Amino acid sequence: GYRLPTVRGLAESLGLAANTVAKAYRALEADGVIETRGRHGTFVAAAGSAADRELALAAQAYVERARRLGLTEDDALAAVRDALRAAYGE
């Protein structure tokens, strides 16, 4: 939740071009490390946010693929349970 300096402010304090800092901010935001809240500024994302988003995207991709394969919801869930058991040694 820590607020980050503006792109121009950070660029000036580090002696970098504003475009360099802006590019870094965009990459960090794409990875879910930081989040931009419009005119309120840029903030460090809450702990776990990036992992939560990545997990949600992976789950959505799995659901879409399972549907393309014609799996029922029960079959798709059973496949996930089997994979989790294998991964966690249960």
C-alpha positions in Angstrom: 0.0 0.0 0.0 3.0 2.4 0.1 2.6 5.3 -2.3 5.4 5.6 -4.9 6.8 8.9 -6.2 5.5 10.2 -9.5 7.3 9.1 -12.7 8.8 12.6 -13.1 9.8 12.8 -9.4 11.5 9.5 -9.3 13.2 10.1 -12.7 14.6 13.4 -11.4 15.8 12.0 -8.1 17.5 9.1 -9.8 18.9 11.1 -12.7 17.0 9.0 -15.3 14.8 9.8 -18.2 11.1 9.9 -17.4 10.4 7.4 -20.2 12.7 4.9 -18.5 10.9 5.2 -15.2 7.5 5.1 -16.9 8.5 1.9 -18.7 9.6 0.3 -15.4 6.3 1.3 -13.8 4.4 -0.2 -16.7 6.3 -3.5 -16.4 5.8 -3.6 -12.6 2.1 -2.9 -13.0 1.8 -5.7 -15.7 3.3 -8.1 -13.2 0.9 -7.0 -10.5 3.6 -5.6 -8.2 2.3 -2.0 -8.3 -1.1 -0.5 -9.1 -2.1 2.8 -10.5 -5.1 4.5 -9.0 -5.7 7.3 -11.6 -4.9 10.7 -10.2 -4.4 9.3 -6.7 -1.0 7.9 -7.7 0.8 4.7 -7.9 1.0 2.3 -5.0 2.8 -1.0 -4.1 0.1 -3.7 -4.6 -1.1 -5.5 -1.5 0.7 -8.6 -0.6 -0.6 -11.6 -2.4 -2.4 -9.5 -5.1 -0.1 -10.5 -7.9 -0.3 -14.2 -6.9 -4.1 -14.0 -6.6 -4.4 -12.4 -10.0 -2.1 -14.9 -11.6 -4.0 -17.8 -10.1 -7.3 -16.3 -11.3 -6.0 -16.0 -14.8 -4.7 -19.5 -14.8 -8.0 -20.8 -13.5 -9.9 -18.9 -16.2 -7.6 -20.3 -18.9 -8.1 -23.8 -17.5 -11.9 -23.4 -17.5 -11.8 -22.2 -21.1 -9.7 -25.1 -22.2 -11.8 -27.7 -20.3 -14.9 -26.3 -22.1 -13.2 -26.5 -25.5 -12.4 -30.1 -24.7 -16.0 -30.8 -23.9 -15.3 -31.7 -20.2 -18.2 -31.5 -17.7 -17.7 -29.4 -14.6 -17.3 -32.6 -12.6 -14.6 -33.9 -14.9 -12.7 -30.6 -14.9 -12.8 -30.5 -11.1 -11.7 -34.1 -10.8 -8.7 -33.4 -13.0 -7.7 -30.5 -10.8 -8.1 -32.6 -7.6 -5.9 -35.3 -9.2 -3.3 -32.7 -10.1 -3.3 -31.2 -6.6 -3.0 -34.6 -5.0 0.0 -35.4 -7.3 1.6 -32.1 -6.6 1.2 -32.1 -2.9 1.8 -35.8 -2.4 -1.6 -36.7 -0.9 
